Amino acid sequence: MTLFFYNYHEFSIYDYKKIGESTVRSHDKPLIITHFDNPYISLLSAGKGTRIVRVPRVHDVPGDSYIRFSTVLPGEEPAAIRADEQTDKEHTLETQPFTIDGIYEEHGYGLTSHSPLSNIFTDEEFQKVVTEINRLLKAKRNWWMEKLSILAFGILSFYTQTSVDDYVIQKNREWEEKNIDARIVPPSWNGYLSLDFEVLDPMLFAIGSESKNER
């Protein structure tokens, strides 16, 4: 049996308000929920709505005991939900992978597994960042480093955690200087359960776009 990887944080909703409609009703095609409420202190922008995209941990290498996160940009996994022919036709004028097709609980989502991250990073850019985080995490779980850490009363483990956080701070500062609207949440903040990215709420852009169309 072949197993195909997907982002287990996402889920689907059939009852939602479609763009252009005023009421919630059941639809044949579900919305795919790919971004979530931000439970953290905002790293991105005070005063603006932000959302969290969660990148899952992976366990696809037998024998590996260290924490690793998926290096695949959400929406590009082998078992990701992709656009069908009809959906492609509806978005012929769209230039970005993530588009808002419906509203659920006041937030906008699409019909595919793409998240707002797909409108910010290329596959290669995303992979490079997560690969480096995984490399730093692997160093933390190296068996001889763990033994040395025990002898050093945990100081080395603290240093390795700091090195991951230092890299995250460095990338966030770099993105801020380049006006890239994304921040990495230090994985130690959630116990390494997922690698979380903070992005601006897509509804901010949808509302702005609607306002322009009304003028």
C-alpha positions as CSV (number, residue, x, y, z in Angstrom):
1,M,0.0,0.0,0.0
2,T,1.3,3.4,-1.0
3,L,0.8,6.3,1.5
4,F,0.8,9.9,0.2
5,F,1.7,12.8,2.4
6,Y,-0.5,15.8,3.0
7,N,-0.7,18.6,5.5
8,Y,-2.8,17.1,8.3
9,H,-3.5,20.5,9.8
10,E,-5.9,21.4,7.0
11,F,-9.5,20.4,7.0
12,S,-12.6,21.0,4.8
13,I,-15.9,22.8,5.2
14,Y,-19.0,22.4,3.0
15,D,-21.2,25.0,4.6
16,Y,-19.9,28.4,3.9
17,K,-20.7,31.7,2.1
18,K,-19.4,31.8,-1.4
19,I,-17.9,35.0,-2.8
20,G,-20.7,37.0,-4.3
21,E,-23.4,35.4,-2.1
22,S,-24.9,36.9,1.0
23,T,-25.9,33.7,3.0
24,V,-24.2,30.5,4.2
25,R,-25.4,27.4,2.4
26,S,-24.1,23.9,1.6
27,H,-21.8,23.5,-1.5
28,D,-20.7,20.6,-3.5
29,K,-17.0,21.7,-3.3
30,P,-15.6,22.3,0.2
31,L,-13.5,25.1,1.3
32,I,-10.1,24.0,2.4
33,I,-9.1,25.6,5.7
34,T,-5.3,26.2,5.5
35,H,-4.8,29.2,7.9
36,F,-5.8,29.6,11.5
37,D,-6.3,32.1,14.3
38,N,-3.0,33.5,15.7
39,P,-2.5,32.4,19.3
40,Y,0.9,34.2,19.6
41,I,2.1,37.7,20.1
42,S,2.1,39.2,16.6
43,L,5.6,39.3,15.1
44,L,4.3,40.8,11.9
45,S,2.2,43.9,12.3
46,A,0.4,45.4,15.3
47,G,-3.0,46.7,14.4
48,K,-3.5,44.4,11.4
49,G,-5.2,41.0,11.4
50,T,-2.8,38.1,11.0
51,R,-3.2,34.4,10.5
52,I,-1.1,31.3,11.1
53,V,-0.1,28.7,8.5
54,R,1.0,25.4,10.1
55,V,3.7,23.3,8.5
56,P,3.6,19.7,9.9
57,R,6.3,17.5,11.3
58,V,7.3,14.6,9.1
59,H,8.3,11.0,10.1
60,D,9.2,9.5,6.8
61,V,12.8,8.4,7.5
62,P,13.0,5.2,9.5
63,G,15.3,5.4,12.5
64,D,15.4,9.2,12.6
65,S,14.8,10.4,16.1
66,Y,15.2,14.2,15.6
67,I,12.4,16.6,14.9
68,R,11.9,17.5,11.2
69,F,9.3,19.6,9.5
70,S,8.0,19.2,6.0
71,T,10.1,21.1,3.4
72,V,7.2,21.0,0.9
73,L,5.3,24.3,0.5
74,P,1.7,23.7,1.7
75,G,-0.5,22.9,-1.3
76,E,2.3,21.0,-3.1
77,E,2.2,17.8,-1.2
78,P,1.6,14.6,-3.1
79,A,-1.9,14.2,-1.6
80,A,-2.8,17.9,-1.6
81,I,-6.2,19.0,-2.9
82,R,-5.6,20.7,-6.2
83,A,-7.8,22.7,-8.6
84,D,-10.0,20.8,-11.0
85,E,-10.7,22.0,-14.6
86,Q,-13.8,24.0,-13.5
87,T,-11.9,25.8,-10.7
88,D,-9.1,26.6,-13.1
89,K,-11.6,28.3,-15.4
90,E,-13.0,30.3,-12.6
91,H,-9.6,31.7,-11.8
92,T,-8.2,32.3,-15.3
93,L,-7.4,35.9,-14.5
94,E,-5.8,35.1,-11.1
95,T,-2.0,35.1,-11.0
96,Q,-1.6,33.7,-7.5
97,P,-2.0,30.1,-6.3
98,F,-4.1,31.0,-3.2
99,T,-7.4,32.7,-3.9
100,I,-10.5,33.3,-1.8
101,D,-13.5,31.3,-3.0
102,G,-15.6,31.5,0.1
103,I,-16.0,32.9,3.6
104,Y,-16.1,30.7,6.8
105,E,-16.3,32.3,10.2
106,E,-15.4,35.7,8.7
107,H,-12.2,34.4,7.1
108,G,-11.5,33.7,3.4
109,Y,-10.4,30.4,2.1
110,G,-9.9,28.6,-1.3
111,L,-10.9,25.3,-2.8
112,T,-7.4,23.9,-2.8
113,S,-4.7,23.0,-0.3
114,H,-2.7,26.2,-1.2
115,S,-2.2,28.6,1.7
116,P,-1.3,32.3,1.7
117,L,2.3,31.2,1.9
118,S,2.1,30.2,-1.8
119,N,1.5,33.9,-2.7
120,I,4.7,34.9,-0.8
121,F,7.3,32.2,-1.4
122,T,8.4,30.0,-4.2
123,D,8.9,26.2,-3.6
124,E,12.6,26.7,-3.5
125,E,12.6,29.7,-1.1
126,F,10.4,27.8,1.3
127,Q,12.4,24.6,1.1
128,K,15.7,26.4,1.8
129,V,14.3,28.0,5.0
130,V,12.8,24.8,6.4
131,T,15.8,22.7,5.4
132,E,18.1,25.0,7.5
133,I,15.8,24.8,10.5
134,N,15.8,21.0,10.2
135,R,19.6,21.0,10.0
136,L,19.8,23.0,13.2
137,L,17.3,20.7,14.9
138,K,19.2,17.6,13.8
139,A,22.3,19.0,15.4
140,K,20.3,19.2,18.6
141,R,19.4,15.5,18.5
142,N,22.8,14.2,17.5
143,W,23.5,11.4,20.0
144,W,27.0,12.6,21.0
145,M,25.7,16.1,21.5
146,E,23.0,14.8,23.8
147,K,25.6,12.9,25.9
148,L,27.8,16.0,26.0
149,S,24.7,18.0,27.0
150,I,24.0,15.7,29.9
151,L,27.6,16.1,31.1
152,A,27.3,19.9,30.7
153,F,24.0,20.0,32.6
154,G,21.8,20.7,29.6
155,I,23.8,23.8,28.5
156,L,24.4,22.4,25.0
157,S,20.7,21.7,24.4
158,F,19.9,25.3,25.4
159,Y,22.6,26.5,23.0
160,T,21.1,24.5,20.1
161,Q,17.6,25.8,20.8
162,T,19.0,29.3,20.9
163,S,20.7,28.7,17.5
164,V,17.3,27.7,16.0
165,D,15.7,30.8,17.5
166,D,18.6,32.9,16.3
167,Y,18.1,31.7,12.7
168,V,14.4,32.5,13.0
169,I,15.1,36.0,14.3
170,Q,17.6,36.5,11.4
171,K,15.1,35.4,8.7
172,N,12.3,37.5,10.2
173,R,14.5,40.6,10.3
174,E,15.6,39.9,6.7
175,W,12.0,39.6,5.5
176,E,11.0,42.8,7.4
177,E,13.8,44.7,5.6
178,K,12.5,43.3,2.2
179,N,8.9,44.1,3.1
180,I,7.9,40.4,2.9
181,D,4.7,39.9,4.9
182,A,5.6,36.7,6.7
183,R,7.3,35.7,9.9
184,I,8.4,32.4,11.3
185,V,7.2,31.7,14.8
186,P,10.1,30.2,16.9
187,P,9.2,26.5,17.0
188,S,10.0,26.3,20.7
189,W,7.0,28.5,21.4
190,N,4.6,25.6,20.7
191,G,6.9,22.7,21.8
192,Y,7.9,21.9,18.2
193,L,4.5,20.5,17.4
194,S,4.5,22.4,14.1
195,L,6.5,25.1,12.3
196,D,4.2,28.1,12.2
197,F,4.3,31.0,9.8
198,E,2.5,34.2,10.6
199,V,1.0,36.0,7.5
200,L,-1.4,38.9,7.0
201,D,-5.1,37.9,7.0
202,P,-6.0,37.4,3.3
203,M,-9.3,39.2,4.0
204,L,-7.4,42.4,4.3
205,F,-6.6,42.2,0.6
206,A,-10.0,41.0,-0.4
207,I,-11.7,43.9,1.4
208,G,-9.3,46.3,-0.3
209,S,-9.9,44.8,-3.7
210,E,-13.7,45.0,-3.2
211,S,-13.4,48.7,-2.2
212,K,-11.5,49.5,-5.4
213,N,-14.1,47.7,-7.5
214,E,-16.9,49.7,-5.9
215,R,-15.3,53.1,-6.9
